[in-house]
Amino acid sequence: MNDEIEMVRQARPEAAPYSREARLAARRALTGPAPRRRRPYGIALAGALAVAAASVVAIGTLVPGTRDAGPGSVSTASVGGQAPVTLPKIAKMSAEEVLGRAADAVTDLHPRDDQFIKVTSETMYGAFQVSLKAENGDQVGENRYLYRTKRAIWLSADGTRDGALKIERLAPRAYPGWPLPKEANEEKPGTEWNKLPTCGRVSDTAYTSLKKLPEDAEGMRAYLYSREHGDRPADAAAWTAVGDLLRETYMPAAQRAALFKAAATIPGVTVTEDAEDAAGRKGIGVGRESAGVREDIVFHPETYELLGERGIVVDEKEAKAPLGSLVASTAQLTVSVEDTAPEVDDPYVRCG
Amino acid sequence: MSSTAPRLDLPAGDPAEPDGPTDAGLIRASLERPEEFSGVFDRYADEIHAYVSRRLGPELGQADDVTAETFLVAFRKRHKYDLTRPDARPWLYGIAGKLISGHRRSETRRLKSLAKAAGGADGPGAALHEEERSAERVSAAAMRPALAAALARLSAAERDLLLLVAWADLTYEETAEALKIPVGTVRSRLHRIRAKLRRHLHLPEEPTA
């Protein structure tokens, strides 16, 4: 019968791959020892991570931790948060210039295959929750807050050894313009350790995998644009890809330089000189607007080393938060090479 | 867990199951031993994820979120599961459907952009696109965006029903179970939905039988 339903059936889109990490995280949420927690919807910058197929890093961003809060974990439960900061001023310096210098400043740690890259960072991302009416699925409410963590990740340089991820959960903050919902405090600050099993598969973000990426700007640009991006504009997705390659990874020098040069060619990328990372370090922001938020990668103003990322509202209506407010902020604190990763006893992580 | 799986106290009448316990058996066991619920996850996580990703698209990990949330909701509501129903798929699809409706805006946006993608003669790919629009490709290339647009014009409830049948391959009975409506209602609603699609797609009216 050649009817409409058959037509719809034949137009069925391809299903997106379910990354092992996301699947494990979902399963663990059911059975894990940690208090059960609704995983917040759509995480601004980190959301992109979940798309990056099978990046081991993804699991970390999604998994909560438990233990004492580190320093600086002040709960700002005030409605509406702090006074908005000023809007980023777009500098005359071109993205090409800044990223070109960043490309020149790259160094390489040259890890051996049997070693681990360790990255420590501090992160703050938006958590979004939508509540639905049970009968008809109508949206009856939305709440938001900023969740914050300190992270340390160990990733096998050649991707053949199990890694580890430590997440310290810090006190949440109010999302600018929104009250702090009670869900934000459902889980107490604390520390969680996760095992990052290789399951016989070398991660795309392992040092040796990254080393296989193009060493020239043109090739790298093609790579950035080749990634699956659904219905997002290609330029926005390419910029997201840049962040994904830098976040909690160690890009080899040649690829890193190529990446910065390629990033400078993405339309819409501009420079702001007044950016700041989650650790309060001032730097140069190179970024692009997406969904009302300017997503910056922050570089050290003199050495052009990568400091972190941040998201600042530039379109109040689209972002549903006050102009100039900070809705995402991270700092990459240390990157080092280690001989071993901590053994994590994690009975809930298994391979497929 | 595979080799040392604890024996389940199945209700009498289920003894000879070649593939292990039924879903209802797992859910029943999970009332006392919550970890048994991961067996339900293992069976259907991939299938639910595929369905959700088809409806919401691959970006921003939304399918990951909604899948995780589906099983969390199911886990919390497992006490209310009707244990006389051996197959938990309809129940899970019902929960996933509600959560997808919560993402209605993104689903509609996705459908609209699919509709736009092949319809416009703008953008650098336009020329190539026009070339492709020859001969029999027309229907494949042009119908899809039109269909996406027609889907976007359905109500969320209509889309939910239609796509459970067309994309999740549920039977009418299973769809009825998922949506908690009588199977007759599924049939009559589908009839209406088909008529709507025909209208939106400018297809000829169905000849009156």
Interface residues (C-beta under 8 A of the other chain):
Chain A: D3 E4 I5 E6 M7 V8 R9 A11 R12 P13 E14 A15 A16 Y18 S19 A22 R23 A25 A26 R27 A29 L30 T31 R36 R38 R39 Y41 G42 I43 G47 A48 L49 A50 V51 A58 L62 V130 S131 L132 A134 N136 G137 D138 Q139 E228 H229 G230 D231 R232 A237
Chain B: P34 E35 F37 S38 F41 D42 A45 D46 H49 A50 Y51 S53 R54 G57 P58 E59 L60 G61 Q62 A63 D64 D65 T67 A68 E69 F71 L72 F75 G97 K98 L99 I100 S101 G102 H103 R104 R109 R110 S113 L114 A117 M143 R144 L147 A148 L151 A156 A157 D160 L162 L163 V165 A166 W167 L190 I193 R194 L197 R198 L201 L203
